[in-house]
Amino acid sequence: MNHPLKVGIIGDFDPKYPSHVATDEALGHAAGALSVDLECSWLDTQHLDKESGEAALRQYDALWCAPGSPYKSMTGALRAIRFAREAGWLFIGA
């Protein structure tokens, strides 16, 4: 049985930001074109600012840092980016 690819999106989803809606749509289109089962979750940056943030990030196969700053917690977003880079996690973003 194949498991879905799990992508964590670092950011605070706001449907008023066209880039946030486009991120979801882009991932959905890519998954469809590649016939990949995909689960995406937006990761609240305030949660990522806590000690438990790294454990939350490790649940995902890949991380995407969403456009749309300001984040609720810039520190949380930067901690997540640092984790991805230092741990060698699949990552797209700034």
PyRosetta script that sets phi, psi and omega in degrees:
from pyrosetta import init, pose_from_sequence

init()
pose = pose_from_sequence("MNHPLKVGIIGDFDPKYPSHVATDEALGHAAGALSVDLECSWLDTQHLDKESGEAALRQYDALWCAPGSPYKSMTGALRAIRFAREAGWLFIGA")
pose.set_psi(1, 132.1)
pose.set_omega(1, 178.2)
pose.set_phi(2, -84.7)
pose.set_psi(2, 138.9)
pose.set_omega(2, 176.6)
pose.set_phi(3, -95.3)
pose.set_psi(3, 146.0)
pose.set_omega(3, 178.5)
pose.set_phi(4, -67.6)
pose.set_psi(4, 150.2)
pose.set_omega(4, 172.6)
pose.set_phi(5, -73.6)
pose.set_psi(5, 126.4)
pose.set_omega(5, -178.2)
pose.set_phi(6, -104.5)
pose.set_psi(6, 119.5)
pose.set_omega(6, 179.3)
pose.set_phi(7, -115.2)
pose.set_psi(7, 124.9)
pose.set_omega(7, 174.7)
pose.set_phi(8, -96.7)
pose.set_psi(8, 126.6)
pose.set_omega(8, -179.8)
pose.set_phi(9, -101.9)
pose.set_psi(9, 112.9)
pose.set_omega(9, -178.7)
pose.set_phi(10, -75.9)
pose.set_psi(10, 110.2)
pose.set_omega(10, -179.3)
pose.set_phi(11, 160.0)
pose.set_psi(11, 169.2)
pose.set_omega(11, -177.6)
pose.set_phi(12, -109.2)
pose.set_psi(12, 97.2)
pose.set_omega(12, -172.8)
pose.set_phi(13, -55.5)
pose.set_psi(13, 131.9)
pose.set_omega(13, 175.0)
pose.set_phi(14, -139.4)
pose.set_psi(14, 112.9)
pose.set_omega(14, -176.9)
pose.set_phi(15, -63.5)
pose.set_psi(15, -11.7)
pose.set_omega(15, 176.8)
pose.set_phi(16, -77.1)
pose.set_psi(16, -16.6)
pose.set_omega(16, 178.0)
pose.set_phi(17, -88.4)
pose.set_psi(17, 112.9)
pose.set_omega(17, 179.0)
pose.set_phi(18, -55.9)
pose.set_psi(18, -32.7)
pose.set_omega(18, -179.2)
pose.set_phi(19, -67.6)
pose.set_psi(19, -29.8)
pose.set_omega(19, 178.2)
pose.set_phi(20, -71.0)
pose.set_psi(20, -44.6)
pose.set_omega(20, 177.4)
pose.set_phi(21, -63.1)
pose.set_psi(21, -42.3)
pose.set_omega(21, -179.5)
pose.set_phi(22, -64.9)
pose.set_psi(22, -33.5)
pose.set_omega(22, 177.8)
pose.set_phi(23, -62.1)
pose.set_psi(23, -48.1)
pose.set_omega(23, 178.0)
pose.set_phi(24, -60.1)
pose.set_psi(24, -44.9)
pose.set_omega(24, -178.9)
pose.set_phi(25, -65.1)
pose.set_psi(25, -41.3)
pose.set_omega(25, 179.9)
pose.set_phi(26, -62.6)
pose.set_psi(26, -44.2)
pose.set_omega(26, 178.6)
pose.set_phi(27, -64.5)
pose.set_psi(27, -39.9)
pose.set_omega(27, 177.5)
pose.set_phi(28, -63.8)
pose.set_psi(28, -43.3)
pose.set_omega(28, 178.5)
pose.set_phi(29, -64.4)
pose.set_psi(29, -43.5)
pose.set_omega(29, 179.9)
pose.set_phi(30, -62.9)
pose.set_psi(30, -43.9)
pose.set_omega(30, 179.8)
pose.set_phi(31, -62.2)
pose.set_psi(31, -42.1)
pose.set_omega(31, 178.5)
pose.set_phi(32, -63.5)
pose.set_psi(32, -44.5)
pose.set_omega(32, -179.6)
pose.set_phi(33, -64.1)
pose.set_psi(33, -31.2)
pose.set_omega(33, -178.7)
pose.set_phi(34, -96.9)
pose.set_psi(34, 1.1)
pose.set_omega(34, -177.0)
pose.set_phi(35, 54.0)
pose.set_psi(35, 47.6)
pose.set_omega(35, -179.6)
pose.set_phi(36, -112.0)
pose.set_psi(36, 132.7)
pose.set_omega(36, 171.7)
pose.set_phi(37, -74.4)
pose.set_psi(37, 130.9)
pose.set_omega(37, -172.8)
pose.set_phi(38, -132.5)
pose.set_psi(38, 136.7)
pose.set_omega(38, 170.2)
pose.set_phi(39, -121.8)
pose.set_psi(39, 123.3)
pose.set_omega(39, 178.2)
pose.set_phi(40, -116.1)
pose.set_psi(40, 141.5)
pose.set_omega(40, 176.9)
pose.set_phi(41, -137.9)
pose.set_psi(41, 134.4)
pose.set_omega(41, 173.4)
pose.set_phi(42, -82.6)
pose.set_psi(42, 133.4)
pose.set_omega(42, -175.1)
pose.set_phi(43, -108.6)
pose.set_psi(43, 113.8)
pose.set_omega(43, -179.3)
pose.set_phi(44, -59.9)
pose.set_psi(44, 123.3)
pose.set_omega(44, -176.3)
pose.set_phi(45, -66.8)
pose.set_psi(45, -26.0)
pose.set_omega(45, 176.9)
pose.set_phi(46, -66.7)
pose.set_psi(46, -35.7)
pose.set_omega(46, 176.7)
pose.set_phi(47, -69.1)
pose.set_psi(47, -36.3)
pose.set_omega(47, -178.4)
pose.set_phi(48, -70.1)
pose.set_psi(48, -14.9)
pose.set_omega(48, 179.0)
pose.set_phi(49, -80.1)
pose.set_psi(49, -7.7)
pose.set_omega(49, -178.4)
pose.set_phi(50, -96.1)
pose.set_psi(50, 165.8)
pose.set_omega(50, 179.2)
pose.set_phi(51, -57.2)
pose.set_psi(51, -34.1)
pose.set_omega(51, -179.0)
pose.set_phi(52, -74.6)
pose.set_psi(52, -6.3)
pose.set_omega(52, -177.9)
pose.set_phi(53, -59.6)
pose.set_psi(53, -41.9)
pose.set_omega(53, -179.0)
pose.set_phi(54, -64.5)
pose.set_psi(54, -39.4)
pose.set_omega(54, 178.0)
pose.set_phi(55, -61.9)
pose.set_psi(55, -38.4)
pose.set_omega(55, 178.3)
pose.set_phi(56, -64.3)
pose.set_psi(56, -40.6)
pose.set_omega(56, -179.3)
pose.set_phi(57, -65.7)
pose.set_psi(57, -35.3)
pose.set_omega(57, -177.9)
pose.set_phi(58, -66.6)
pose.set_psi(58, -12.0)
pose.set_omega(58, 178.6)
pose.set_phi(59, -76.0)
pose.set_psi(59, -11.0)
pose.set_omega(59, -173.5)
pose.set_phi(60, -108.7)
pose.set_psi(60, 148.1)
pose.set_omega(60, 178.0)
pose.set_phi(61, -77.2)
pose.set_psi(61, -28.9)
pose.set_omega(61, -178.1)
pose.set_phi(62, -150.0)
pose.set_psi(62, 156.5)
pose.set_omega(62, 179.7)
pose.set_phi(63, -125.6)
pose.set_psi(63, 143.3)
pose.set_omega(63, 179.1)
pose.set_phi(64, -128.1)
pose.set_psi(64, 123.5)
pose.set_omega(64, 176.2)
pose.set_phi(65, -89.5)
pose.set_psi(65, 112.5)
pose.set_omega(65, -175.2)
pose.set_phi(66, -71.5)
pose.set_psi(66, 144.6)
pose.set_omega(66, 170.2)
pose.set_phi(67, -71.6)
pose.set_psi(67, 164.2)
pose.set_omega(67, 175.4)
pose.set_phi(68, 118.6)
pose.set_psi(68, 29.7)
pose.set_omega(68, 174.0)
pose.set_phi(69, -60.8)
pose.set_psi(69, 147.0)
pose.set_omega(69, 18.1)
pose.set_phi(70, -85.2)
pose.set_psi(70, 142.0)
pose.set_omega(70, 175.4)
pose.set_phi(71, -85.1)
pose.set_psi(71, 158.3)
pose.set_omega(71, 175.2)
pose.set_phi(72, -61.4)
pose.set_psi(72, -34.3)
pose.set_omega(72, 175.3)
pose.set_phi(73, -136.5)
pose.set_psi(73, 101.8)
pose.set_omega(73, 176.7)
pose.set_phi(74, -61.7)
pose.set_psi(74, -35.9)
pose.set_omega(74, 178.3)
pose.set_phi(75, -61.5)
pose.set_psi(75, -42.6)
pose.set_omega(75, 178.1)
pose.set_phi(76, -62.8)
pose.set_psi(76, -42.5)
pose.set_omega(76, 178.5)
pose.set_phi(77, -63.1)
pose.set_psi(77, -44.9)
pose.set_omega(77, -179.2)
pose.set_phi(78, -67.3)
pose.set_psi(78, -36.0)
pose.set_omega(78, 176.3)
pose.set_phi(79, -63.2)
pose.set_psi(79, -40.0)
pose.set_omega(79, 179.2)
pose.set_phi(80, -66.2)
pose.set_psi(80, -43.0)
pose.set_omega(80, 178.1)
pose.set_phi(81, -63.0)
pose.set_psi(81, -43.7)
pose.set_omega(81, 179.2)
pose.set_phi(82, -61.2)
pose.set_psi(82, -43.9)
pose.set_omega(82, 177.1)
pose.set_phi(83, -56.3)
pose.set_psi(83, -49.6)
pose.set_omega(83, -177.2)
pose.set_phi(84, -59.3)
pose.set_psi(84, -44.6)
pose.set_omega(84, -178.0)
pose.set_phi(85, -69.7)
pose.set_psi(85, -43.8)
pose.set_omega(85, -176.4)
pose.set_phi(86, -75.7)
pose.set_psi(86, -29.7)
pose.set_omega(86, -179.5)
pose.set_phi(87, -89.3)
pose.set_psi(87, -6.2)
pose.set_omega(87, -179.4)
pose.set_phi(88, 71.9)
pose.set_psi(88, 28.3)
pose.set_omega(88, -179.9)
pose.set_phi(89, -74.4)
pose.set_psi(89, 147.5)
pose.set_omega(89, 173.2)
pose.set_phi(90, -59.7)
pose.set_psi(90, 129.3)
pose.set_omega(90, -169.9)
pose.set_phi(91, -152.2)
pose.set_psi(91, 140.5)
pose.set_omega(91, 171.3)
pose.set_phi(92, -133.2)
pose.set_psi(92, 136.1)
pose.set_omega(92, 179.2)
pose.set_phi(93, 148.2)
pose.set_psi(93, -164.8)
pose.set_omega(93, -176.2)
pose.set_phi(94, -67.3)
pose.dump_pdb("model.pdb")
